[in-house]
């Protein structure tokens, strides 16, 4: 019971982290495109894309943890 609650809490916290990272990456990319006339405009775009990729990997981790929870419910001695 406690492991299930801990996994649900982990999924919830990872989801919040992912939402924050996607939000920051979208803002970073939009700032980069808004300042396209400046010499270093590509740096916020690059970091926004990299942070978005990190968010995608965290989403994959969330899906993996969720599938493990479902497998443990289906086969409790697995």
N, C-alpha and C positions, 0 to 999 in steps of 0.2 A: 504494500500500500504506500509506504513512504517512498520507495523507488519510483513508483508511478507518479506521485506528486512532484518528486524532484525532476523527473523527465519533463513533466508538463511545465514546470517552472522554467526549466532550461529552454524549452521550445518558446515559451512566452518571451523570455529575455533575449533570445537570439532573434526573434521576430522584431522586437523593438529596436535592437541594434541594426538589423537589416533595413528597417524603415528609415532610421536616422541616416545610415550610410547612403541610401539611395537619394534621400532628400538633399544631403550635402553634395553628392555628385551632380545632381541636376542643377543645383544652384551654381556650382563651380563651372560647369560647362556653359551655362547661360551667361555668367560673368565673362568667361573667356570670349564668347562670340560677341558680347556687347562691346568689348574693348578690342575689337579686331584691328583697329588702326594703331595700336601700341605695339612696341617691339616684342614684348614677351607674352603676347596674347595666348600662345599655344600652351603655356605652362598650366593654367587652370583647366584647360580642356584635357590635357594629358592626365592630370591628377584626377579629374572627374571621371574619366573613363576607367582609370585604374581602381578607383574606389568603387565604381559600379561593378567591375569584375570581382572585387572582393565580396561585394554584396551577393553576387550570383553564387559564389562558392559557399557563403553562409547559408543561402537558401538550399543548396544541395545538402549541406550538413543537417539542416532542419528536416528535410525530407528523409534522410537516412535515419535520424533518431526516431522520427514518427513511424517509419516502417519497422524499426526494431521493436518499438512498443507494440505494434500490431502483431508482430511475430511472437512476442512473449505472451500476448493474450491468447493467441491461437494455440501455441504449443508451450505450455507453462514449464515443461522440463527440458526445454531446448537450450 
